Amino acid sequence: MNNPVISPMCMEDLDDIETIENLSFQIPWPRQAFVRELCENTLARYFTVRDNGRAVAYGGMWLILDEAHITNIAVHPRYRGKGIGKALLKGMIDYGISKGIKSFTLEVRESNHVAIALYSRLGFKRAGTRKGYYSDTREDAVIMWLRIPD
Ligand SMILES: CC(C)(COP(=O)(O)OP(=O)(O)OC[C@H]1O[C@@H](n2cnc3c(N)ncnc32)[C@H](O)[C@@H]1OP(=O)(O)O)[C@@H](O)C(=O)NCCC(=O)NCCS
């Protein structure tokens, strides 16, 4: 897949999103959580990368004043390691900047070295931890921030 194209997530993506979510996370969001994000949460912005009309990656964030809280990002296992996650996150950051966002933040499992490498690649810095944040294993969350210079 050359040059992943990033577009707004829509309800028709949700079957694929649910599959990717279940393959990607120890505590997956239920489908209804995505429905609420798309239909009710006016702060939420979700994006999809598609291949032949099927969603293969997605990411979302909440825009709160001039901060963006990245809620999730995932790539279908068959499509990982091809630059799609990086292109998607970069597209989300560019979108946020175009809306006046000055800083981006997220939480990630301490053991998720691949995701931490991706975030570091795009300029995110570690800013602390939340002890025992993940309810399944009591694993710590690393808090990361990306600040956009003026
Ligand atoms: C994290 C995730 C989104 C990365 O997506 P991806 O499309 O595979 O990543 P990319 O191919 O764009 O690679 C981006 C960067 O991630 C890092 N990376 C990717 N695969 C890696 C691997 N196997 N080992 C170490 N670092 C890796 C590299 O820093 C890479 O940048 P580089 O190629 O310039 O060195 C994907 O692995 C995923 O969906 N994981 C499960 C869900 C998840 O953990 N989401 C994050 C929750 S906080």
The ligand as a Gaussian input file, in Angstrom:
#p B3LYP/6-31G(d) Opt

LIG

0 1
 C        1.543000       0.724000      17.351000
 C        1.015000       0.528000      15.913000
 C       -0.192000       1.428000      15.706000
 C        2.137000       0.915000      14.926000
 O        1.600000       0.863000      13.602000
 P        2.489000       0.400000      12.346000
 O        1.751000       0.725000      11.120000
 O        2.876000      -1.027000      12.533000
 O        3.782000       1.316000      12.532000
 P        4.715000       1.889000      11.364000
 O        5.036000       0.811000      10.397000
 O        4.117000       3.133000      10.829000
 O        6.016000       2.239000      12.190000
 C        6.076000       3.452000      12.927000
 C        7.205000       3.378000      13.945000
 O        6.859000       2.426000      14.942000
 C        8.046000       1.734000      15.345000
 N        7.880000       0.334000      15.001000
 C        6.998000      -0.206000      14.112000
 N        7.096000      -1.558000      14.148000
 C        8.052000      -1.838000      15.061000
 C        8.586000      -3.053000      15.590000
 N        8.162000      -4.250000      15.157000
 N        9.555000      -2.969000      16.556000
 C        9.972000      -1.772000      17.017000
 N        9.489000      -0.566000      16.562000
 C        8.543000      -0.625000      15.608000
 C        9.192000       2.361000      14.607000
 O        9.700000       3.422000      15.388000
 C        8.519000       2.904000      13.378000
 O        9.175000       4.022000      12.840000
 P       10.346000       3.823000      11.743000
 O        9.847000       2.834000      10.736000
 O       10.520000       5.189000      11.188000
 O       11.500000       3.327000      12.523000
 C        0.646000      -0.967000      15.647000
 O        1.739000      -1.772000      16.025000
 C       -0.585000      -1.451000      16.392000
 O       -1.705000      -1.354000      15.892000
 N       -0.381000      -2.015000      17.582000
 C       -1.516000      -2.534000      18.405000
 C       -2.352000      -1.422000      18.955000
 C       -1.554000      -0.503000      19.843000
 O       -0.738000      -0.928000      20.651000
 N       -1.834000       0.809000      19.726000
 C       -1.222000       1.825000      20.549000
 C       -1.952000       1.947000      21.805000
 S       -1.345000       3.233000      22.862000

